[in-house]
Each structure stands twice: as C-alpha cells, then as structure tokens.
C-alpha cells in the first residue's frame, strides 16, 4: 500500500502544480522522491504521511496495512502524548527510550520527532520554557533549513509535525514574555494552513490549535473581537470534522471573549457545551485536564490500520492451512513463523504470493475502494458526512460521481457501490430488509467468504466489509431479530479484541459498533453488558478525539439508566448527549433525541438548555 500511495502522491502533486522540491525539501532527497512516486521505493509510514501533509492531504482516508513494527511505532506516539498530557516525566523518558528502537534515525522526520520529544521532556519535568524553546528550534531545523519565520513568509509548505513544533515555539516565546511580532507570525501560519491544507480531514489536525494560540495572543492585546472571530473559526473547523482536540481549550477561550463582549445568550450556550464535554469525560471515567502543549500534538484519528502479520496468520488459520503448506515455494517455514509472530516484516512480493494462494487477490487486499485519484477518497468522505447529516440529495449526487470515477471491474469497487445501492433501495422501500440482507451477504462474500471451518468473522474486516456487517445487523434489528443482530456485533467485537491493533486504530468502524452494540443490548434488556460497552464506546470517542458520535453513545446509555429506575441519571445522559449532537450539527439525530426528551420528561430540551430551535 505504501508503494501504491507513492504513485497517488505523484498524481496529486502534479495535479496541484507543485514541484518535487516543495514537498521533499528537508524530508528526503529528490532522487528518493522520484523513486517513491514511480512505485520503485517504499518508505516508512511517517515519512509518507509528512509528504502527503505538505500537500495538505490526509492518509487517514485510506486503510493502511502496516507491519507489526510499524504499528508499534504508531502506537508508541500516542502513548507518548498521553504521558505528556498527564505530566508524567518518568513515563515519558521511558517511552522515548523504548521508541527509539522502532525508527530509522537516518530519516529527518524521525530525527526531528526525537529532538522535539527531548525538548518536551524539559517542559514536562520543570516547566522549563527556555530549554523547551531551544530544543524545539533545533528540532525544526532538522527539516527546515534557515529561519522558519522567513519560510512562513515565503509560503513554505509544512507538514503537521513542523506546524505543531512552530506552535510550541510560539507558545514558549509567549510564556517567556517575548511577544514581539508573535501575533503576526501566527497570522501567517493561519493563512498558510487555510491556503495549503485543502483537505478538511487534515486541516482539523492543525488549524484549531493555531486558532487557539492566535486568539489567545489577540486576547492578551485586548483585541477581543478578533480573538472571538478566530476562536469561532477554530471551533467551526472542529465541529465540521467531528473532532475534539483542542475543543475544551477553545471553549474556555470563547467563554472569556463572550464574557468581555457581554454576549450573555451565547455565553450561556458556551458554558452548557463545557458542561457537556466535562460530563463526557466523567461518564467515561476519564480525567479532563487542559494541557495545551499535549493538545498541540494530539488530533482526531479517522483511519484504520491492519497489521499484515496478523492478516497472514488469520487467513491461513481460516483456510485450514499449515504453515508448511502455505509457504511452499515462497519462503521457509521458519520465516513464516517469525512473520506471524510479528518478529519479522513480510517481504512485499512474498506477502502478495501468500495472500493470493489463500484467495485474496492483490486488488482487494486493502478492502476499501481502489483508485489512483485521491479526489475520489475525498468524495467518499464527503458522501459519508452528507449521509450522516441528512443531506440526501447531495449524498446521492456524490455517490453517482464516485461510481463514475471508479473502475467498476475491480471487486472492491463493485462491493462498495453495490452495498450502498442496496441500502438506498431499502430506505426507499423498494426491497425488504430480508431481501437486502441476502444481497448484502453476496456482496460480503466477494472478499470475505465463510472460512472452511464455517467461521464468518475470521479476520479484521476492511471498512466496506464492516459496513456490510453493520447494515445487516441493523436490518435484523428492524425486523425484530435483535438477538441475531447482537450476535453479529459479538463476533465483530471478538475479532477486534483478538487483534494486536487497538480499537483506536479502527476509528470509523469502532464508533458505529459501540453505538449500535450498546443500543441493541439495551433493547434486548442485557443492561449490565450494555452499560459496559457504552463506557468502552465513550473511551473510544476520547481516544480518537471524536466528539460528534459521543452524543449518540450517551443517548443510548440514558435508556439503560431509565430501565434501571434512575430517571435523574437518564435525564442527564440524554440532555448532554443532545447537547453534543447539537454542537456537532447532526440534525437527523437531533430530531430523534428532541422527541425522546419531550416524551420522557415532558419538556422541550432546547428550552431547558436555553438554545434557539
């Protein structure tokens, strides 16, 4: 996949009219980039990610198959950010030491990250802004030669890592009292992000953080109106993309601005939103503490990762093959054993040979739609968001455009478009849910036929495969076959739990899985288990920094507490669930929760929250 992404990178760069130098400078040589773009050279996940980010694009839209060691390096970064957020210096030092074994220090992007972590350690240990500043400037120099301020003025393309380092540098300068021209520099960074980060999914990882810092600088200069305007832009970016980082910090800044401007009605709503976010953390059993330095490094994750080592093992076992049978004329049995245990990364060519022997063709290896044009992946995301927000006409138009742009002879493209068309027919009442499930099953079997043992979910489903399973479960529930629907979610959850990959890295499937599994268990009166799954779902939302779906989980959990005879708890969960759904403008869910509140508590929820209808 990394190799295929290199070809996609080239096409996107040329479409945008960018020279190779503008995205490669400081990250890798032009000659290496040429080889990457021709599909002749594979590079690590973080280097490839940085190249896409310099084009303002996100790799989160694509399912990525990574080796066990690559996955470990990705997971370590999240644990490192958590240690910073918790001010845990000892744990941070331990993680930094362990992380070094997973990276290629020859790559500038990795040297930069390690240098930035050492600088951050000084901050976590002693709040030493001066040492942190010095270390971050050294880190930035790993990829940006010369004065970074001049780079900003000249419109240098930046990756997310470079941006958050600049934010930390600016924050340290501010705390040290060196505020001369800081707001001007942040204005330039703000313009740079808006201009180059045209992919909303990537923009949300850096823009709200920049908006918070610029708004804070404005506020200190008593430029309250300007502070509020930029703060509002940062919040809108978060809301549009369902993200939560740094929502709490932006709400705090918004509160100060509204208070100073005397805008009482908006101030009241801002405080309600703060209460809802605080309640979300409380309900999840998590600790909410603002640490903007950690927030600069943290953002929403909306992608999915699959470990190639596990994929080979799970497929082999499902097919009933021994290691000896699978590796004949491909590799030594000892080599395969080490691959399956994650002690060795599989050779790409041999990996494809093994997968093909097990009936998984190269073209459907990654599950999602297969396209060379990045724009099609952007349209898929737009389609999903339009559909979730009830914008049906726009969603239908996008689906037509996606189908016209895909090579429909490819199995996975046929599967994706097929399941979406089936689902539309159900919604329009053209076919029954039972008929739909028969057709969905046929679509699923294109890439995930039952194992020889009869096992149905024997490996981590790819995104489209998960969508099919989920829609089949919903159809069963709507036909009052709740237990059968629950069985699907149980199988899916067991499969995810067997994997080394955390649910955090199955962001999109995880959100709907936790929401529906909680709701179906409650409907079947398995209340204790429903509450457990619901709390896991809330923690999943926090781990992925996704606030848009957290309201659905809270609302489903309110039903559990209602059945348990706890009306006050039921009301609070439903009220704050509605608040989060309202905040993220999910109109189709808002109507459902509004009616539920009226029915259960005989009050208009918007009047209770003092917001306009």
C-alpha positions in Angstrom: 0.0 0.0 0.0 2.8 2.4 0.8 4.1 1.8 -2.7 0.7 2.4 -4.3 0.4 5.6 -2.2 3.7 6.9 -3.7 2.1 6.8 -7.2 -1.0 8.6 -5.9 1.2 11.2 -4.2 2.8 11.9 -7.6 -0.5 12.3 -9.4 -1.8 14.6 -6.7 1.3 16.8 -6.6 1.3 17.2 -10.4 -2.4 18.0 -10.4 -1.7 20.8 -7.9 1.2 22.1 -10.0 3.7 21.6 -7.2 7.4 20.9 -7.8 9.0 17.9 -6.1 11.3 20.2 -4.2 8.4 21.9 -2.4 7.3 18.7 -0.7 10.6 16.8 -0.5 12.9 19.5 0.9 14.2 18.6 4.3 12.3 15.3 4.3 14.0 13.2 1.7 16.1 13.7 -1.5 14.6 14.5 -4.8 16.0 11.2 -6.2 14.4 9.2 -3.5 11.1 11.0 -4.0 11.3 10.2 -7.7 11.6 6.5 -6.9 8.8 6.7 -4.4 6.5 8.4 -6.9 7.3 5.7 -9.5 6.4 3.0 -7.1 10.0 1.7 -7.0 10.8 2.5 -3.4 8.9 2.0 -0.1 9.3 4.5 2.7 8.0 4.4 6.3 4.6 5.5 7.4 5.6 8.7 9.0 7.8 10.0 6.1 5.0 9.2 3.6 2.5 10.9 5.9 4.6 14.0 6.0 4.8 14.2 2.2 1.1 14.0 1.9 0.7 16.6 4.6 2.9 19.0 2.7 0.3 18.8 0.0 -2.4 19.4 2.7 -3.8 15.9 2.3 -4.6 13.1 4.8 -3.7 9.4 4.6 -6.4 8.7 7.2 -8.9 8.3 4.4 -7.2 5.2 3.3 -7.0 1.8 5.1 -3.3 1.1 5.6 -1.8 -2.3 6.1 1.4 -1.9 8.2 3.9 -4.3 9.6 3.8 -5.2 13.3 6.8 -3.0 14.0 5.3 0.0 12.1 2.1 -0.4 14.2 4.2 -0.4 17.4 5.8 2.9 16.4 2.4 4.5 15.7 1.0 3.3 19.0 4.1 4.5 20.9 3.5 8.0 19.7 0.0 8.1 21.2 1.3 6.7 24.5 4.0 9.4 24.5 1.3 12.2 24.0 -0.7 10.7 26.9 2.4 10.8 29.2 2.8 14.5 28.3 -0.8 15.2 28.9 -0.5 13.6 32.3 2.7 15.4 33.2 4.4 12.0 33.8 8.1 12.7 33.2 9.3 9.3 34.3 6.9 7.5 31.9 7.8 10.0 29.1 11.5 9.3 29.4 10.9 5.5 29.4 8.7 5.7 26.3 11.2 7.9 24.5 14.0 5.4 25.2 11.9 2.4 24.0 10.5 4.3 20.9 14.0 4.8 19.5 14.3 1.1 18.6 11.4 1.4 16.1 12.6 4.3 14.0 15.1 4.9 11.2 17.2 7.8 12.6 18.6 8.5 9.1 15.2 10.0 8.2 15.0 13.7 9.0 11.3 13.4 10.1 12.3 10.9 12.8 15.3 12.9 14.0 13.0 15.9 14.2 10.4 14.0 16.3 13.0 12.6 18.7 14.6 16.1 19.1 11.1 17.6 19.8 10.4 14.9 22.4 13.6 15.7 24.3 12.6 19.4 24.3 9.1 18.5 25.5 10.6 16.5 28.4 12.2 19.6 29.7 8.8 21.3 29.8 7.1 18.3 31.4 9.8 17.9 34.1 10.4 21.5 35.2 8.1 23.8 33.0 11.4 24.9 31.6 10.1 27.1 28.7 13.6 28.4 27.8 15.1 24.9 27.3 12.0 23.6 25.6 12.2 26.6 23.2 15.8 26.0 22.4 15.2 22.3 21.8 12.2 22.9 19.6 14.1 25.3 17.4 16.8 22.7 17.0 14.1 20.1 16.1 12.6 22.4 13.5 16.0 22.8 11.8 16.0 19.1 11.0 13.6 19.7 8.1 13.5 23.5 7.7 16.9 25.0 6.7 17.3 28.6 7.7 14.9 31.0 9.5 11.5 29.3 9.9 9.8 32.8 10.1 11.1 33.5 6.6 9.9 30.2 5.5 6.4 31.1 6.7 6.5 34.5 4.9 7.6 32.8 1.6 4.8 30.2 1.8 6.8 27.1 2.6 4.7 24.0 2.6 4.7 22.4 6.1 3.7 19.0 7.4 1.7 18.7 10.6 4.8 17.9 12.7 6.5 21.1 11.6 3.4 23.1 12.4 2.9 21.8 15.9 6.6 22.4 16.6 6.1 26.0 15.5 3.1 26.3 17.8 5.1 25.1 20.7 7.9 27.5 19.9 5.4 30.4 19.7 3.8 29.3 23.0 7.2 29.2 24.8 8.1 32.6 23.5 4.8 34.0 24.7 5.3 32.4 28.2 8.8 33.9 28.3 7.4 37.4 27.5 9.0 37.6 24.1 5.7 38.6 22.4 7.1 41.0 19.7 5.5 40.1 16.3 4.1 36.8 17.6 0.6 37.5 16.5 1.8 38.5 13.1 3.7 35.2 12.7 0.6 33.2 13.8 -1.5 35.1 11.3 1.0 34.0 8.6 0.7 30.4 9.8 -3.1 30.7 9.9 -3.1 31.8 6.3 -0.6 29.1 5.3 -2.8 26.4 6.8 -6.0 27.7 5.2 -4.3 28.1 1.8 -2.5 24.7 1.6 -4.5 22.4 3.9 -7.4 22.0 1.5 -8.3 18.6 2.9 -10.6 19.3 5.8 -9.6 16.0 7.5 -6.0 17.1 7.6 -6.7 20.8 8.3 -8.5 19.9 11.5 -5.3 18.4 12.9 -3.6 21.8 13.0 -5.9 24.7 12.3 -7.9 24.8 15.6 -4.7 24.6 17.5 -3.3 27.6 15.6 -6.6 29.4 16.0 -6.5 28.9 19.8 -3.0 30.3 20.1 -3.6 33.3 17.8 -6.9 34.0 19.7 -5.0 33.9 23.0 -2.4 36.4 21.7 -5.2 38.7 20.4 -6.9 38.5 23.8 -3.8 39.5 25.7 -3.6 42.5 23.4 -7.2 43.3 24.2 -8.3 42.6 20.6 -11.3 40.8 21.9 -13.5 40.8 18.8 -10.6 39.5 16.7 -9.9 36.9 19.3 -13.5 35.7 19.2 -13.7 35.6 15.4 -10.5 33.4 15.1 -11.7 31.3 18.0 -15.0 30.7 16.3 -13.3 29.7 13.1 -11.3 27.1 15.1 -14.4 25.8 16.7 -16.2 25.6 13.3 -13.3 23.5 11.9 -13.6 21.1 14.9 -17.4 20.8 14.5 -17.3 20.3 10.8 -14.9 17.4 11.2 -16.3 15.9 14.4 -13.0 16.5 16.3 -12.4 17.2 20.0 -8.8 18.5 20.1 -8.5 21.2 21.3 -12.3 21.7 21.9 -12.0 22.3 25.6 -9.3 24.9 25.3 -11.3 26.7 22.5 -14.5 26.7 24.6 -12.5 28.3 27.5 -11.2 31.0 25.2 -14.6 31.5 23.7 -16.1 31.9 27.2 -13.6 34.7 28.1 -14.3 36.5 24.8 -18.1 36.3 25.2 -17.9 37.4 28.8 -15.9 40.5 27.9 -18.2 41.3 25.0 -21.3 41.0 27.2 -23.0 38.4 24.9 -24.9 36.6 27.6 -27.1 34.3 25.4 -24.1 32.9 23.6 -22.1 32.7 26.8 -24.8 30.6 28.4 -24.6 28.1 25.5 -20.8 28.1 25.6 -21.0 27.1 29.3 -23.5 24.3 28.5 -21.1 23.0 25.9 -18.3 23.0 28.5 -20.6 21.1 30.9 -21.3 18.5 28.2 -17.7 18.0 27.4 -16.8 17.7 31.1 -19.7 15.2 31.6 -18.4 13.1 28.7 -15.1 12.7 30.4 -16.8 11.9 33.7 -19.1 9.3 32.2 -16.1 7.7 30.5 -14.3 7.6 33.8 -11.5 9.7 32.3 -9.7 12.7 33.7 -10.1 16.1 32.0 -7.1 18.4 32.4 -6.1 21.1 29.9 -2.6 20.8 28.7 -2.2 22.8 25.6 1.3 21.5 24.8 0.0 18.0 24.6 -3.0 19.3 22.7 -0.7 20.7 20.0 0.5 17.1 19.4 -2.9 15.5 19.6 -5.7 15.4 17.0 -8.5 13.3 15.7 -7.7 10.0 14.0 -10.2 8.7 11.4 -8.3 6.0 9.7 -7.9 2.2 10.0 -4.8 0.1 10.4 -4.4 -3.6 9.7 -1.2 -5.5 10.6 0.0 -7.6 7.7 1.5 -10.2 10.0 -1.9 -10.8 11.6 -3.7 -10.8 8.3 -1.5 -13.7 7.0 -2.0 -15.7 10.2 -5.8 -15.2 10.4 -6.3 -16.1 6.8 -4.1 -19.1 7.0 -5.9 -20.5 10.0 -9.3 -19.7 8.4 -8.3 -21.7 5.3 -7.1 -24.6 7.4 -3.6 -24.4 6.0 -0.5 -25.4 8.0 2.5 -23.0 7.8 4.3 -25.6 5.8 1.5 -25.8 3.2 1.3 -22.0 2.8 5.0 -21.3 2.4 5.8 -23.9 -0.2 8.0 -22.3 -2.9 7.5 -18.9 -1.3 9.6 -18.8 1.9 11.0 -21.0 4.7 8.5 -22.2 7.3 10.7 -20.6 10.0 10.4 -17.2 8.1 6.6 -17.5 8.0 6.5 -18.4 11.7 8.5 -15.2 12.5 6.2 -13.1 10.3 3.1 -14.4 12.0 4.5 -13.7 15.4 5.4 -10.1 14.4 9.1 -10.7 14.7 9.7 -10.0 11.1 8.1 -7.7 8.5 6.9 -9.6 5.4 8.6 -9.1 2.1 6.1 -7.4 -0.2 6.4 -9.8 -3.1 6.2 -12.9 -0.9 3.3 -11.4 1.0 1.3 -11.0 -2.1 2.1 -14.5 -3.2 0.9 -15.9 0.2 -2.3 -13.8 0.1 -3.0 -14.9 -3.5 -2.6 -18.6 -2.5 -5.2 -18.0 0.2 -7.7 -16.5 -2.3 -7.1 -12.8 -1.6 -6.1 -11.1 -4.8 -3.8 -8.1 -4.7 -6.5 -5.8 -5.9 -8.8 -6.4 -2.9 -6.0 -6.6 -0.3 -6.9 -3.3 1.2 -10.6 -3.6 1.2 -11.7 0.0 0.6 -12.3 1.5 -2.8 -9.3 1.2 -5.1 -8.5 4.4 -7.1 -5.4 6.3 -8.3 -7.2 9.6 -7.8 -7.1 11.0 -4.3 -10.1 13.1 -5.0 -12.3 10.0 -5.1 -11.4 9.2 -1.5 -12.2 12.8 -0.6 -15.6 12.4 -2.2 -16.2 9.1 -0.3 -15.7 11.0 3.0 -18.0 13.9 1.8 -20.6 11.3 0.9 -20.4 9.7 4.4 -20.7 13.1 6.2 -23.6 14.2 3.9 -25.5 11.0 4.5 -24.9 11.2 8.3 -26.2 14.7 8.4 -29.4 14.0 6.4 -28.3 15.8 3.2 -29.7 13.1 1.0 -29.7 14.9 -2.4 -26.1 15.9 -2.0 -25.2 12.4 -0.9 -26.9 10.8 -3.9 -25.1 13.1 -6.3 -21.7 12.3 -4.7 -22.4 8.5 -4.9 -23.0 8.9 -8.6 -19.8 10.8 -9.1 -17.8 8.2 -7.1 -19.2 5.3 -9.2 -18.4 7.1 -12.4 -14.9 7.7 -11.3 -14.1 4.2 -10.2 -13.0 1.2 -12.2 -16.1 -0.9 -11.6 -14.4 -4.1 -12.9 -12.4 -4.1 -9.6 -14.1 -6.3 -7.0 -13.8 -4.0 -4.1 -15.2 -1.0 -6.0 -18.1 -3.2 -7.1 -18.6 -4.2 -3.4 -18.6 -0.6 -2.1 -21.0 0.8 -4.7 -23.2 -2.4 -4.5 -23.8 -2.2 -0.8 -24.6 1.5 -0.9 -27.1 1.0 -3.7 -28.7 -1.9 -1.8 -29.0 0.3 1.3 -30.7 3.1 -0.8 -33.3 0.6 -2.1 -34.1 -0.4 1.5 -34.5 3.2 2.6 -36.8 3.8 -0.4 -38.9 0.7 0.4 -38.1 -0.9 -3.0 -36.9 -4.2 -1.3 -37.5 -5.8 2.0 -34.8 -5.9 4.7 -34.6 -9.6 4.4 -34.0 -9.3 0.6 -31.4 -6.6 1.3 -29.5 -8.9 3.7 -29.4 -11.7 1.1 -27.9 -9.2 -1.4 -25.5 -7.7 1.2 -24.3 -11.2 2.0 -23.5 -11.8 -1.6 -21.5 -8.5 -1.6 -19.7 -9.5 1.5 -18.7 -12.9 0.1 -16.9 -11.2 -2.8 -14.0 -10.5 -0.4 -14.9 -12.3 2.8 -16.4 -15.7 2.1 -17.0 -18.0 5.1 -13.9 -19.9 6.2 -13.6 -23.6 5.6 -14.4 -24.2 9.2 -17.7 -22.2 8.8 -16.4 -19.2 10.8 -17.8 -16.0 9.4 -15.6 -13.3 11.0 -12.2 -14.8 11.0 -10.1 -11.6 10.3 -10.4 -7.9 10.9 -12.9 -6.7 8.4 -11.9 -4.0 5.9 -14.0 -0.9 6.0 -16.6 -1.8 3.4 -16.9 -5.3 4.9 -17.6 -3.9 8.3 -20.2 -1.5 6.8 -22.0 -4.5 5.3 -22.0 -6.4 8.6 -23.3 -3.3 10.3 -26.1 -2.8 7.8 -27.1 -6.5 8.0 -27.3 -6.1 11.8 -29.5 -3.0 11.5 -31.8 -4.8 9.1 -32.1 -7.7 11.5 -32.9 -5.3 14.4 -35.6 -3.5 12.3 -37.1 -7.0 11.6 -37.2 -7.6 15.4 -34.4 -10.1 15.2 -32.4 -8.4 17.9 -30.6 -11.4 19.2 -29.3 -12.3 15.7 -28.2 -8.6 15.3 -26.3 -8.7 18.6 -24.6 -12.0 17.6 -23.1 -10.1 14.6 -21.7 -7.4 16.9 -20.4 -10.0 19.3 -18.4 -11.7 16.5 -17.0 -8.4 15.3 -16.0 -7.3 18.8 -14.3 -10.6 19.5 -12.4 -10.3 16.3 -11.2 -6.8 17.1 -10.2 -7.9 20.6 -8.1 -10.8 19.2 -6.0 -8.3 17.2 -2.9 -6.5 18.5 -4.3 -3.3 16.9 -6.2 -1.1 19.4 -9.7 -0.2 18.6 -8.4 3.4 18.5 -6.9 2.5 15.1 -10.3 1.2 13.8 -11.7 4.7 14.4 -14.7 4.8 12.0 -16.0 1.2 12.5 -15.5 1.5 16.2 -17.8 4.5 16.5 -20.8 2.8 14.9 -20.0 -0.6 16.5 -20.1 0.8 20.1 -23.2 3.0 19.4 -25.3 0.2 17.9 -24.0 -2.6 20.1 -24.9 -0.6 23.2 -28.3 0.3 21.8 -29.2 -3.3 20.7 -28.1 -4.8 24.1 -30.3 -2.3 25.9 -33.2 -3.1 23.6 -32.6 -6.8 24.5 -32.5 -5.9 28.2 -28.9 -7.0 28.7 -28.4 -3.8 30.7 -25.2 -4.6 32.5 -23.3 -5.5 29.4 -24.9 -2.6 27.5 -23.5 -0.2 30.1 -20.1 -1.8 29.9 -20.0 -1.5 26.1 -21.3 2.1 26.3 -18.5 3.2 28.6 -16.0 1.5 26.3 -17.6 3.5 23.4 -17.1 6.7 25.3 -13.5 6.0 25.8 -13.1 5.1 22.1 -14.5 8.5 21.2 -12.0 10.2 23.5 -9.1 8.1 22.2 -10.0 9.0 18.6 -10.7 12.6 19.7 -14.2 12.3 18.1 -16.9 14.2 19.8 -19.6 14.0 17.0 -20.6 10.4 17.8 -20.2 10.6 21.6 -23.7 12.1 22.0 -25.2 9.0 20.4 -23.5 6.8 23.0 -24.6 9.0 25.8 -28.2 8.9 24.5 -28.2 5.1 24.2 -26.9 4.9 27.7 -29.7 7.1 29.0 -32.1 4.3 28.1 -30.2 1.9 30.2 -30.5 4.1 33.3 -34.1 4.7 32.6 -34.8 1.0 32.6 -32.7 0.7 35.8 -35.1 3.2 37.5 -32.6 6.1 37.6 -34.6 9.0 36.0 -32.2 11.7 37.1 -29.2 9.9 35.6 -31.3 9.1 32.5 -32.2 12.8 32.0 -28.6 13.9 32.4 -27.2 11.5 29.9 -29.9 12.3 27.4 -29.5 16.1 27.9 -25.8 16.1 27.5 -26.0 13.6 24.6 -28.4 16.0 22.8 -26.0 18.9 23.6 -23.1 17.2 21.9 -25.2 16.2 18.9 -26.5 19.8 18.6 -22.9 21.2 18.9 -21.8 19.0 16.0 -24.9 19.8 13.9 -26.1 16.3 13.4 -29.6 17.3 12.5 -31.0 13.8 11.8 -30.1 12.6 15.3 -31.2 15.9 17.0 -34.8 15.3 16.0 -34.8 11.8 17.5 -33.3 12.9 20.8 -35.5 16.0 21.0 -38.6 13.9 20.6 -37.3 11.3 23.2 -36.7 14.1 25.8 -40.2 15.5 25.2 -41.8 12.1 25.6 -39.8 11.0 28.7 -39.6 14.3 30.6 -42.5 16.4 29.1 -40.2 19.3 28.5 -38.7 20.9 25.4 -35.0 20.2 25.7 -33.9 23.3 23.9 -35.8 25.5 26.4 -34.0 23.5 29.2 -30.7 24.2 27.6 -31.7 27.8 26.7 -30.9 27.4 23.0 -32.9 28.5 20.0 -34.8 25.9 17.9 
